[in-house]
Amino acid sequence: MIEYDKKVINRLKRIEGQIKGVIGMMEQGKDCREVITQLSASRNAIDRTMGVIVSSNLEQCVRENIEKGEGTEHLVKEAVELLIKSR
């Protein structure tokens, strides 16, 4: 089981706040450019968070495989594929 860093969880809580802010903007009838700008910022924050999760998981898995004397190439390939699919 993977343990998620508190920093990652806090990132997601900030993103949650951003999304709630966007909903508020929409309910107030704010200009669509402002809404899209905030949604884009939220999406970028989500993308960065996914990168952090994949990289920290990859680091942990690579360490474990090295300790077991196993190869790591497949882990890197899987991590890259995960990031590509998330786009």
Backbone torsions as a table, in degrees:
resi	resn	phi	psi	omega
1	MET	NA	136.2	-179.7
2	ILE	-86.4	136.3	173.2
3	GLU	-100.1	124.5	-179.0
4	TYR	-88.1	133.4	179.5
5	ASP	-62.2	141.1	177.9
6	LYS	-56.6	-33.6	-179.6
7	LYS	-62.5	-38.0	179.6
8	VAL	-68.0	-42.7	178.6
9	ILE	-63.2	-40.5	177.7
10	ASN	-64.8	-36.4	175.4
11	ARG	-58.3	-46.1	-178.5
12	LEU	-66.1	-34.3	176.7
13	LYS	-66.1	-36.9	176.0
14	ARG	-65.9	-41.1	178.1
15	ILE	-62.9	-41.3	176.7
16	GLU	-57.1	-42.5	177.2
17	GLY	-63.7	-39.7	177.0
18	GLN	-60.7	-45.3	-178.6
19	ILE	-63.8	-43.2	176.9
20	LYS	-60.8	-37.7	176.5
21	GLY	-63.0	-39.6	178.4
22	VAL	-64.4	-43.1	178.1
23	ILE	-59.4	-43.8	177.6
24	GLY	-60.4	-42.3	178.1
25	MET	-60.2	-42.4	-179.4
26	MET	-65.9	-41.9	179.4
27	GLU	-64.5	-28.1	178.9
28	GLN	-87.4	-2.2	178.4
29	GLY	72.8	31.5	180.0
30	LYS	-64.9	159.6	179.9
31	ASP	-56.4	139.0	-176.0
32	CYS	-62.6	-29.6	178.7
33	ARG	-63.9	-39.6	177.8
34	GLU	-65.4	-42.1	-179.9
35	VAL	-62.3	-47.5	-178.9
36	ILE	-63.7	-39.7	177.9
37	THR	-59.4	-44.5	179.5
38	GLN	-69.9	-38.4	176.4
39	LEU	-63.8	-40.0	178.5
40	SER	-63.6	-41.5	177.8
41	ALA	-63.0	-39.7	178.5
42	SER	-64.8	-43.5	179.6
43	ARG	-62.5	-42.8	178.6
44	ASN	-62.5	-39.6	178.7
45	ALA	-65.2	-38.5	177.3
46	ILE	-65.5	-44.1	178.6
47	ASP	-58.8	-44.9	179.2
48	ARG	-63.1	-39.8	179.7
49	THR	-64.6	-41.7	177.1
50	MET	-60.7	-41.0	178.3
51	GLY	-61.4	-42.4	178.7
52	VAL	-63.2	-44.0	-179.5
53	ILE	-63.6	-46.6	-178.8
54	VAL	-64.3	-44.5	-176.9
55	SER	-67.4	-40.1	-179.8
56	SER	-69.9	-36.6	176.4
57	ASN	-66.0	-42.0	179.4
58	LEU	-61.1	-45.5	-179.8
59	GLU	-58.0	-45.9	179.8
60	GLN	-62.6	-45.9	-178.8
61	CYS	-65.8	-39.3	179.1
62	VAL	-63.2	-45.3	177.9
63	ARG	-57.3	-46.9	-179.0
64	GLU	-61.5	-43.2	-179.1
65	ASN	-67.1	-38.3	178.5
66	ILE	-63.7	-42.7	178.6
67	GLU	-61.3	-33.4	179.6
68	LYS	-84.7	-6.9	-177.5
69	GLY	78.2	20.6	-179.4
70	GLU	-98.5	161.8	178.2
71	GLY	-72.4	162.8	-177.4
72	THR	-124.3	-6.4	-176.1
73	GLU	-57.1	-41.3	-177.8
74	HIS	-65.2	-30.4	178.9
75	LEU	-67.7	-42.2	179.4
76	VAL	-65.2	-44.1	179.2
77	LYS	-60.3	-44.7	179.4
78	GLU	-62.2	-41.0	179.7
79	ALA	-63.4	-43.9	178.9
80	VAL	-63.7	-42.6	179.3
81	GLU	-62.8	-38.3	177.0
82	LEU	-60.8	-45.0	-179.7
83	LEU	-67.4	-38.3	179.3
84	ILE	-65.6	-43.8	-179.7
85	LYS	-63.6	-29.5	-176.2
86	SER	-75.7	-8.8	-177.9
87	ARG	-81.6	NA	NA
